[in-house]
């Protein structure tokens, strides 16, 4: 069983066993993952898999669902929570393409991941997702189950704005590609007109501050 890291949140697993890594990858890439598919894919017995996956469920990386909730003995399926998605991505178990293929949710965090997938090149996903995923894993109780809350909305906005600013300082930054008509449509799908206006005001203020700083630089 994985050990808890004493200097992190007690709800964070600091080290995933090889079996837990395989479970996270399987559950993150296979629709309707179950004990049956896990046993077949991983090649370990049901009891061993049960012990490892129960730890992942306890720490809220994986959630289990009944195919038919009306029946107590209904077959169980497994899916990654947002925390599980974040942990798997941060550790390189899954990339954004893997996540998108099996992302069966309709909340704003999911919408943002989809926007990053479709708007940005793969090397740019780090800037656009890393800070959000780090906070999702470390502060799970503050976000999971509150997908439409103001806290989640702020998390997504901060992640987007921070990522754009970081990318803008890169040598290969191309705003024409980034803000194509198609991509603008994606932004309007997730963010309100007021959100987009606020982004623009923040960027203009940052531009003005940087310009003033450059003008006063002692060279």
N, C-alpha and C positions, 0 to 999 in steps of 0.2 A: 504494500500500500504506500502511496506517496506521502512524503512528510510535509508538514506545514512549515513555512519559513517564518521564523520568530520575529523578524523585523518587518514583515509585510503584514497585510491584513490577514487575520486568521482564516479567512474564507478563500485564500489563494493558495493553490498548490505550486510549490516552487520547483518541483522536479516530477516529471511524468515518467513512469516506467515505460519500457518498450511496448508492453501490452497496452497500456493506456494510450500511448501515442497511436497505435494501430486502431484502437477503438475510436478515438477522436477522428482519425482520417476516414474510417469506414462510415461512421455515423454522419460525418460532414459531407460525404460524397454519394451516399446511397440513399435513395428515397425509400421510406418505410423500412429502414434498418431494423432488424429484430435479432433475437437470440439466434434464430436459425441462420440468418445471413452472416452474423458475426462468427458463428462456429464454422460455417462453410468457408468463409473468406480467410479467417485468421488461423484456423486449424487447431484451436485449443478447445478443451472440453467446456461444457456449459457452466459448470460450477466455477471454474477458474475465471471465465469471462464475467460471470455474475459478480464475483467478489471485486473485480476491477471496476466494472461499470457502476456498481453501487457507490463506490468511493467518488466517482465522477458526478453521480447524481447528487450525493450528499453535499458536494462542494459547488453544485449548481452549474457545472459545465455541460451536463447532459440532462435532458428531461425525458420522461417516459410518458407515452400516451396510449390509451386503449383504442383499438380500432373501432370497437363498439362500446362506448361508455355505459350503456344500459346494462351490460352483462359483467358481473364481477370477475369472471374468468376469461374475459375477452383477451385476445392476443395483444401483446404489447409491442409498440414500435418506439424507436428512439430518435431524437433529433437534438442538435446542438442548441443551447441557449445562446443569447447574444454574448454572454461571457465565454462560452465554449468556442464560438466563432472567433472572438478576439484572441483567446489564448492560442488557438491553433494557427491563426494567421501570424501572430507575433513571433511564434517559435518556428515558423517555416514549415509546419505540417501541412498547411493548405495555403494556396494562393487565392487571389480574388476570383480568378476564373473558376476554380474548384467550388468556391462558396456560392457563386451565382447560380451554378447548375442545380444546386439542391436547396436554394433559399426559398422556402415555402412559407413566407410571412408577408404581411401587408401593413407593417408599421413604418414609422418615419426613419428609424435606423436602417431598416432593410432598403427603403427607397434611396437613402443616401449612399449606401454601398453600391446599389445598382447605378446611380448617377456617376459615381467614381469609376465604376467598371466601364461604362459606355463613353464617358467624356474624356477620360485621361488615359494616356499610354501607361503600360504596365510599370515602367520605371518611376512614374509619378505617383503611383498608388501609396508609396511609403509616406510622402508628404501629406497626402490627403486623408489617410486612414490611421496612421500610427498613434497620434495623440488621442484620438477617440477610442481606439481599441485598448490602449493602456488604461484609460479611465474606466472603460466598461469592465475590464477584468478586476481592477483594484477596488472599484466602488460599485460592485454588482448590485447591492441592495438598494442603491440610490437610483438605478435606472431600470432594471429588469422588472417587468410587470407594470411599468409606468411609461409605456412607449410614446404616448402622446402628451406627456407632461411638459411643463415649462422647462424643467431641468434637462430633459432629453432634447428639447428644441434648442436650448442654449448650447448643449454639448455639440450638436450637429453644426450649428452656426460657427462656433469657435473652431471646430475642426476644419470646416471649409475655408474660412478666412485665413487661418494660420497656414493652411496648405498653399493657398493662392499666393500669399506674401512670400513664402519660402520659395515657391517655384519661380516667382517673378525676379528673384535675384540670381537665377541660373542663367548660364550663357545661352542655352538653347530654348529659352522661353518664347513661345509663339502665341500671343493673344488672339491673333486672327484664327488660328486653328481651334483654340480653346473656346472662343465665343462665336462659333459658327451658328447659323440659324438653328440647326438641329440641337446643338448643345444648349443654346439659350432656351429652347423649348423644354429640355430636361430640367433646367434650373427653375423655370416657372412652374413646373410640375410639383416641385417640392417646396420652394420658398415663395412667400407672399411678395406682393409688390413693395410693401413696407420693408420687408427683410432685405430685398435687393437694393432699395434706396439706402438703407443703413449700411450695407456692405460698401456701396459706392462712396458714401460720406466718410467712412472709416479709412478707405484706401486713399481718398483725396487728402485727408488730414495727415496720413502717413507720408504721402508724397511731398506735401508742403514741409513737413518737419525734416524729412531727409534732405530736401533742397536747401533749407536753411542751414542744416548741419554741414552740408558740402561747401556752401558759400563761406562758412566760418572756419573751415578746416585750415590749420596752419601750414599749408604747403602751396 
